[in-house]
Amino acid sequence: MSGVVVHLPQGAGGADGGERRSEAVTLRLGPGEAARFGRGSPATPVELRLADAAVSRLAGEIRVTDDHWQLTNHSGTHTYLVENPEGAGEYLRVPPRRVGAPVPFEFARVVLPTRGELPVTFQVFAPDHVYLDPGAVGGPWESRTVTAYSLDETATYFLVLVALCEPRLRDQSRVAVPTTPQIVDRLRAPAGRAPLTARAVSSHIDYLAEEKLRIDGHGQGDRRNGKREEIVGLALRFGLVREEHLALLPPAPRPAGHERNPVR
Protein backbone atom coordinates (compact mmCIF):
# COMPACT_ATOMS: atom_id res chain seq x y z
CA MET A 1 0.00 0.00 0.00
CA SER A 2 1.40 3.37 -1.00
CA GLY A 3 -0.76 5.25 1.48
CA VAL A 4 -4.23 6.59 2.18
CA VAL A 5 -6.17 9.78 1.48
CA VAL A 6 -8.09 11.34 4.38
CA HIS A 7 -10.80 13.78 3.36
CA LEU A 8 -12.94 16.02 5.57
CA PRO A 9 -15.72 17.56 3.42
CA GLN A 10 -16.60 21.17 4.14
CA GLY A 11 -18.98 21.38 7.09
CA ALA A 12 -18.69 17.67 7.98
CA GLY A 13 -16.39 18.40 10.93
CA GLY A 14 -19.05 20.32 12.87
CA ALA A 15 -19.11 23.98 13.94
CA ASP A 16 -17.11 25.90 16.50
CA GLY A 17 -18.58 28.13 19.19
CA GLY A 18 -19.02 30.90 16.65
CA GLU A 19 -21.06 28.55 14.44
CA ARG A 20 -18.40 28.61 11.72
CA ARG A 21 -18.54 25.38 9.76
CA SER A 22 -15.32 23.40 9.33
CA GLU A 23 -13.27 23.89 6.18
CA ALA A 24 -12.58 21.06 3.73
CA VAL A 25 -9.25 19.28 4.36
CA THR A 26 -7.45 16.55 2.40
CA LEU A 27 -4.42 14.71 3.80
CA ARG A 28 -2.19 12.14 2.10
CA LEU A 29 -0.40 9.70 4.40
CA GLY A 30 2.25 7.17 3.41
CA PRO A 31 3.22 3.95 5.23
CA GLY A 32 4.46 4.73 8.73
CA GLU A 33 2.79 8.14 8.80
CA ALA A 34 -0.03 9.17 11.14
CA ALA A 35 -2.58 11.96 11.52
CA ARG A 36 -4.32 12.93 14.73
CA PHE A 37 -7.89 14.22 14.79
CA GLY A 38 -10.01 16.09 17.31
CA ARG A 39 -10.91 19.63 18.40
CA GLY A 40 -7.27 20.43 19.01
CA SER A 41 -5.76 23.29 21.00
CA PRO A 42 -2.45 25.19 21.15
CA ALA A 43 -1.20 22.51 23.53
CA THR A 44 -2.75 19.65 21.54
CA PRO A 45 -2.23 20.21 17.81
CA VAL A 46 -4.10 17.93 15.40
CA GLU A 47 -3.82 17.45 11.64
CA LEU A 48 -7.60 17.02 11.21
CA ARG A 49 -9.58 19.57 13.21
CA LEU A 50 -13.17 18.62 14.10
CA ALA A 51 -14.86 21.72 15.46
CA ASP A 52 -17.59 20.16 17.60
CA ALA A 53 -17.85 20.62 21.38
CA ALA A 54 -18.62 16.92 21.91
CA VAL A 55 -15.36 15.85 20.26
CA SER A 56 -12.29 15.49 22.50
CA ARG A 57 -9.27 17.77 22.04
CA LEU A 58 -7.40 14.63 20.96
CA ALA A 59 -10.10 12.26 19.75
CA GLY A 60 -8.05 9.71 17.85
CA GLU A 61 -5.35 8.86 15.35
CA ILE A 62 -5.06 7.28 11.92
CA ARG A 63 -1.87 5.35 11.22
CA VAL A 64 -0.88 3.82 7.88
CA THR A 65 0.96 0.49 7.69
CA ASP A 66 2.34 -1.37 4.67
CA ASP A 67 -0.96 -3.07 3.78
CA HIS A 68 -3.80 -1.38 5.72
CA TRP A 69 -4.58 1.50 8.06
CA GLN A 70 -5.40 1.57 11.74
CA LEU A 71 -7.67 3.70 13.90
CA THR A 72 -6.94 4.55 17.54
CA ASN A 73 -9.76 5.90 19.74
CA HIS A 74 -8.40 8.20 22.46
CA SER A 75 -11.85 8.91 23.90
CA GLY A 76 -12.61 7.43 27.31
CA THR A 77 -16.38 7.40 26.72
CA HIS A 78 -17.32 7.44 23.01
CA THR A 79 -17.34 4.55 20.56
CA TYR A 80 -16.49 5.46 16.96
CA LEU A 81 -17.96 3.80 13.88
CA VAL A 82 -16.13 3.00 10.66
CA GLU A 83 -18.67 2.49 7.89
CA ASN A 84 -18.19 0.96 4.45
CA PRO A 85 -20.35 3.20 2.21
CA GLU A 86 -20.38 0.50 -0.46
CA GLY A 87 -20.94 -2.45 1.86
CA ALA A 88 -24.75 -2.45 2.25
CA GLY A 89 -24.59 -1.35 5.90
CA GLU A 90 -21.26 -2.99 6.74
CA TYR A 91 -19.43 -1.27 9.61
CA LEU A 92 -17.13 -1.89 12.57
CA ARG A 93 -17.04 -0.35 16.04
CA VAL A 94 -13.90 1.08 17.62
CA PRO A 95 -14.55 1.20 21.39
CA PRO A 96 -13.10 3.77 23.82
CA ARG A 97 -9.32 3.56 24.32
CA ARG A 98 -8.92 0.97 21.53
CA VAL A 99 -5.44 1.22 20.02
CA GLY A 100 -4.64 0.39 16.39
CA ALA A 101 -7.91 -1.18 15.23
CA PRO A 102 -7.23 -2.46 11.67
CA VAL A 103 -9.65 -1.21 9.00
CA PRO A 104 -10.12 -3.46 5.94
CA PHE A 105 -12.34 -1.20 3.80
CA GLU A 106 -11.07 0.48 0.64
CA PHE A 107 -13.63 3.26 1.21
CA ALA A 108 -14.41 4.17 4.81
CA ARG A 109 -16.42 6.81 6.64
CA VAL A 110 -15.33 7.49 10.23
CA VAL A 111 -18.28 8.62 12.36
CA LEU A 112 -17.96 10.38 15.74
CA PRO A 113 -21.05 10.96 17.91
CA THR A 114 -22.13 14.50 18.82
CA ARG A 115 -24.98 16.14 20.72
CA GLY A 116 -26.33 17.68 17.54
CA GLU A 117 -28.61 16.22 14.89
CA LEU A 118 -25.73 15.12 12.67
CA PRO A 119 -22.56 13.23 13.63
CA VAL A 120 -19.08 14.43 12.75
CA THR A 121 -17.67 12.42 9.84
CA PHE A 122 -14.64 12.19 7.61
CA GLN A 123 -13.60 9.80 4.85
CA VAL A 124 -10.56 7.59 4.38
CA PHE A 125 -9.63 6.13 0.98
CA ALA A 126 -7.13 3.29 0.77
CA PRO A 127 -6.69 3.05 -3.01
CA ASP A 128 -3.87 0.53 -3.13
CA HIS A 129 -5.47 -2.55 -1.64
CA VAL A 130 -3.41 -5.25 -3.33
CA TYR A 131 -4.94 -8.21 -5.19
CA LEU A 132 -2.94 -11.24 -6.26
CA ASP A 133 -2.62 -12.17 -9.87
CA PRO A 134 -5.29 -14.91 -10.39
CA GLY A 135 -2.53 -17.30 -11.52
CA ALA A 136 -0.36 -16.72 -8.45
CA VAL A 137 -1.21 -19.73 -6.30
CA GLY A 138 0.99 -21.00 -3.49
CA GLY A 139 4.60 -20.14 -2.87
CA PRO A 140 6.03 -17.53 -0.51
CA TRP A 141 4.58 -14.02 -0.55
CA GLU A 142 7.80 -12.51 -1.86
CA SER A 143 7.64 -14.68 -5.01
CA ARG A 144 4.05 -13.83 -5.92
CA THR A 145 3.06 -11.36 -8.62
CA VAL A 146 0.54 -8.67 -7.71
CA THR A 147 -1.67 -6.79 -10.12
CA ALA A 148 -0.41 -3.44 -11.39
CA TYR A 149 -3.85 -1.84 -10.98
CA SER A 150 -5.74 -2.89 -7.86
CA LEU A 151 -9.39 -2.64 -8.92
CA ASP A 152 -12.29 -4.02 -6.91
CA GLU A 153 -14.86 -5.24 -9.42
CA THR A 154 -17.62 -5.03 -6.78
CA ALA A 155 -17.03 -1.30 -6.12
CA THR A 156 -19.14 1.50 -7.56
CA TYR A 157 -16.09 3.17 -9.15
CA PHE A 158 -15.56 0.01 -11.24
CA LEU A 159 -19.18 0.16 -12.42
CA VAL A 160 -18.57 3.76 -13.50
CA LEU A 161 -15.43 2.59 -15.32
CA VAL A 162 -17.40 -0.10 -17.17
CA ALA A 163 -20.04 2.47 -18.16
CA LEU A 164 -17.28 4.74 -19.51
CA CYS A 165 -15.86 1.90 -21.59
CA GLU A 166 -19.18 0.40 -22.75
CA PRO A 167 -19.60 2.26 -26.07
CA ARG A 168 -16.13 1.29 -27.30
CA LEU A 169 -16.46 -2.30 -26.08
CA ARG A 170 -19.72 -2.67 -28.01
CA ASP A 171 -18.76 -0.66 -31.11
CA GLN A 172 -15.01 -1.36 -31.29
CA SER A 173 -14.49 2.12 -32.75
CA ARG A 174 -13.37 5.55 -31.66
CA VAL A 175 -16.78 6.63 -30.37
CA ALA A 176 -17.19 9.45 -27.87
CA VAL A 177 -16.71 8.72 -24.17
CA PRO A 178 -20.01 9.07 -22.24
CA THR A 179 -20.69 12.31 -20.39
CA THR A 180 -21.56 12.46 -16.70
CA PRO A 181 -25.34 12.83 -17.36
CA GLN A 182 -25.17 9.84 -19.72
CA ILE A 183 -23.46 7.71 -17.06
CA VAL A 184 -26.01 8.79 -14.41
CA ASP A 185 -28.79 7.74 -16.80
CA ARG A 186 -27.03 4.47 -17.74
CA LEU A 187 -26.55 3.45 -14.11
CA ARG A 188 -30.03 4.47 -13.03
CA ALA A 189 -30.85 2.42 -9.93
CA PRO A 190 -33.96 0.23 -9.61
CA ALA A 191 -36.89 1.60 -7.61
CA GLY A 192 -36.13 1.70 -3.89
CA ARG A 193 -32.38 2.28 -4.26
CA ALA A 194 -30.63 5.62 -4.08
CA PRO A 195 -29.46 6.74 -7.55
CA LEU A 196 -25.95 7.89 -8.33
CA THR A 197 -25.74 11.67 -8.59
CA ALA A 198 -23.69 13.59 -11.14
CA ARG A 199 -21.41 14.76 -8.33
CA ALA A 200 -20.84 11.16 -7.19
CA VAL A 201 -20.01 10.04 -10.74
CA SER A 202 -17.50 12.89 -11.12
CA SER A 203 -15.90 11.93 -7.79
CA HIS A 204 -15.54 8.31 -8.91
CA ILE A 205 -13.93 9.44 -12.18
CA ASP A 206 -11.44 11.61 -10.27
CA TYR A 207 -10.70 8.70 -7.93
CA LEU A 208 -10.06 6.36 -10.87
CA ALA A 209 -7.76 8.85 -12.57
CA GLU A 210 -5.78 10.03 -9.55
CA GLU A 211 -5.64 7.02 -7.24
CA LYS A 212 -6.45 3.77 -9.04
CA LEU A 213 -5.01 4.26 -12.53
CA ARG A 214 -2.49 6.97 -11.57
CA ILE A 215 -3.03 9.01 -14.73
CA ASP A 216 -0.78 12.02 -15.09
CA GLY A 217 -3.09 14.99 -15.46
CA HIS A 218 -0.41 17.47 -16.59
CA GLY A 219 -1.57 19.42 -19.58
CA GLN A 220 -5.20 18.42 -19.17
CA GLY A 221 -6.26 21.51 -17.26
CA ASP A 222 -10.01 21.50 -16.80
CA ARG A 223 -10.65 19.30 -19.82
CA ARG A 224 -12.57 16.54 -18.08
CA ASN A 225 -13.16 14.84 -21.43
CA GLY A 226 -9.40 14.44 -21.85
CA LYS A 227 -9.21 12.71 -18.47
CA ARG A 228 -12.06 10.37 -19.43
CA GLU A 229 -10.36 9.55 -22.74
CA GLU A 230 -7.18 8.60 -20.89
CA ILE A 231 -9.08 6.47 -18.38
CA VAL A 232 -10.91 4.56 -21.12
CA GLY A 233 -7.79 4.20 -23.27
CA LEU A 234 -5.72 2.75 -20.43
CA ALA A 235 -8.51 0.46 -19.19
CA LEU A 236 -9.05 -1.04 -22.64
CA ARG A 237 -5.38 -1.27 -23.64
CA PHE A 238 -4.51 -3.27 -20.54
CA GLY A 239 -7.73 -5.31 -20.47
CA LEU A 240 -8.86 -3.91 -17.12
CA VAL A 241 -12.40 -3.77 -18.52
CA ARG A 242 -13.50 -6.53 -20.90
CA GLU A 243 -16.69 -7.58 -22.64
CA GLU A 244 -17.68 -9.91 -19.79
CA HIS A 245 -17.77 -6.93 -17.44
CA LEU A 246 -20.70 -5.47 -19.41
CA ALA A 247 -22.89 -7.95 -17.53
CA LEU A 248 -22.36 -5.82 -14.41
CA LEU A 249 -24.36 -2.97 -15.97
CA PRO A 250 -28.14 -2.75 -15.69
CA PRO A 251 -30.05 -3.76 -18.83
CA ALA A 252 -29.77 -1.10 -21.50
CA PRO A 253 -33.06 0.68 -22.29
CA ARG A 254 -34.66 -0.14 -25.62
CA PRO A 255 -34.08 2.55 -28.27
CA ALA A 256 -37.16 4.59 -29.07
CA GLY A 257 -39.19 3.12 -31.92
CA HIS A 258 -37.94 -0.43 -31.32
CA GLU A 259 -40.89 -1.63 -29.25
CA ARG A 260 -42.34 -4.89 -30.47
CA ASN A 261 -45.70 -4.59 -32.22
CA PRO A 262 -48.51 -6.36 -30.37
CA VAL A 263 -49.80 -9.55 -31.94
CA ARG A 264 -53.17 -8.99 -33.58
N, C-alpha and C positions, 0 to 999 in steps of 0.2 A: 504494500500500500504506500502510495507516495504522499498521502496526507488526507485531510478532510477540509471541508469548507463549512464554516459556521456563519449563519445568516440570521440577523435580527431584523425583521421587517419594520418599517416605520410605524410607531405606535404600538407594536406588539409587546414592548418591554414595560408598559404601564406609564403612569404619569407621576411627576414629582409633586411636591407640595404646592407648587404654583400652577398645577394642572397643565404643565407643558409635556406633550407626548414625546416619548423617546425617539431619537433619530435612528435611521437605518444604519446598520453596521455589518460589514462582511469581513471575516477573518479567515486566513489560510494557515493551517497548521501542518507541519511535517512530522514524521516519526520522531518521537522523543520530546516534542513540544507540547505545551499545555496552555490553556487559557482559563482564567478564573472568572466567575460571573457572580453578580449580586448587586446590591445598591451601591457598594463602595463608599469610600471616604478618603480624606487625605492620608489617614493612617493605614487604610486598607484599600489600596488601589486594585482595580479589576479591569480586565480587558473587555468584558462585556457588561455594560452597566444596565441594570434593570431597575427603573425608577418607580418602584412600587413599595409603599410603606410596609407591606406584609412580607417582603423579601429581605432576608438577612443581608448585613453588610457584606459578608463573604458567604454566599449561598452554596457554591459548589465549584467544581473544576472539571474541565474536559482534558483528557490526556490521550495523545495519539501513540499507538504502538506500531509495530511493523505490519500487522495484518488486521487490526481493528481499532476501535477507540473505546475509552472507558469514561464512566461518569462517577464522580465522587460527590456525595451529598453531605455538606458540612452542617446542615440544619439539625438541631436537636429535637425538633418536633414535627417537621413537615416531610411527607413522602412526595417524591417527584415521580412523574410519569414520563416514559419515553414511548411515544406512539409511532407506529409504522403507517403513514398516511395511505400506503398502497396495500396494506395487509388485511383489509376487511375487518377492522377493529382490533388488530393485533397490537399488543402493548406489553411493556414490562414495568414493574414498580421498582424504584430505588428508595429503600427506606432510610430514615434518619441515620446519619453517621456512617452510612455504607461507603466503603472506600473501593474505588476501581471497579465498579460494576461493568462488565463487558457488554457492549451493545452490538448486535449482529446485523442491524438494519442498514441497507444502503441509503435509504431516506429515513430520517427520524425527526420527530417534533418533540422537543423537551418542554414539558408543561409543569409550571410551578403554581401552587394554589395561592389565591389572594382573597381579600375580603370583598372585592368588587364583583360585578356581574361576570367579567371575563377573566380567565387566568392569564398569567404572563407566559409567553411562549417564545421559543426560538428554534431554528431548524439546523440540522447537521446533515451534510451530504458527504458520504464516503464513496467517491466515484470509482475507486480502484479495487473494489472487491475482486479477488482473483479467482478465475475458474480454470480448472485443468483442461488441457486439450483432451477431447473425448477419447483419443487413442492412447493416452498416457495412463496405463493401468499398471499398478504395482511398482516396485522399485523404490529406492530412497527418494525423499522429497527433492534433494538437490539435483537429481538426474531427470526430473520430470520437466516437461515443456508446458508453459502456461500460455494462455491466449494473449495475443497482443492487444486486443480490445475487449475489455471485460464488460460484456453486455448481458443484462438479465432479460431474457425473452418474456418474462411474466410482468415486467414493469411497464408503466404507462408510457415512459419515454420511448421504449422500443416499439410500442404500437404507433406512436407518432412517426417514428422512423420508417416503419412499414408503409404508413399512409403517404409519406413523402416519396417513397420509392415506387409505389404501386403503378402509376402511369407508365413508367419506363419498363417495369417488369412485364406489364401486359402488352405494351406496344413495341418494345424493343427498339425504340427510336428516340431521337433527341427532343422529346416533348417537354413542355414547360413543367417546372416543379410546382406542385399545388401551393396555393396561398393559404394563409392562416384561416380565413373564413371557409375555404374549401375543406380543410382538414377538420375543422369543427363540425361541419356538416357531414363529412364522411364518417366521423367517429361518433355520430349522434347516439347517445345512450338509449337503451330501451326504457319504457315508461317505468317510473319508480326509482330510477338511478340518476344521480346528479350528473349533468352533462359537463363535458370539458368546455371551459371558457376560452376565448381567444387569448387572454392573458396567460392562462395555464399552458396552452399550446406553445406560445412564444417562449415561455420559461423552459419548457422541455427542449425546444430547439436550441436555445442558448446552452443548456446543460449538455446536450449531445455534442455541440461544437467545441465547447471550452473544456469540458471535463472528461467525457467518454472517448471522443474521437481525436481530441487534442489538435484541432484545426487551427492553423496560424491565421489569425484574422487581419494581419497587417495588409494595408492597402484596400481593405474592404469598406472601411468607413461605416456609414449607416446603410449600406446596400445589403439589406437582409436577404434579398434574392440571391446575391453572390454567396452568402453563407450557406443557404439551402442547397445551391448547386454543388458546393464543395462537399457537403454532408452526403448528398445522394451519390455523387461520383465516387467518393471513397467507399461508401457502404456497398455499392454494386461492384466496384473493381475487386474488392477483397472478399466478396461473397458473404458479407455480414448479414445481408438481407437477400433471401432467395425466394423462388416462386412458392415453395411450401409455406413460407411465412404469411402469404396472402390469406391463408385460412384463419389467421388470427383476427382479421378485420370483420366487422359486421357485414351482412349481405349487402351488396351494392343495390341501390334503388333502381327500379326499371326506368329506362329512358322514356320520356314522354312520347306518346304515340305508339308504344310497343305493347300496349295491353292486349291480351288475347280476346278475340271477338267471342261473345257468348254463342253457344251452340243453339241453333234455332230448330 
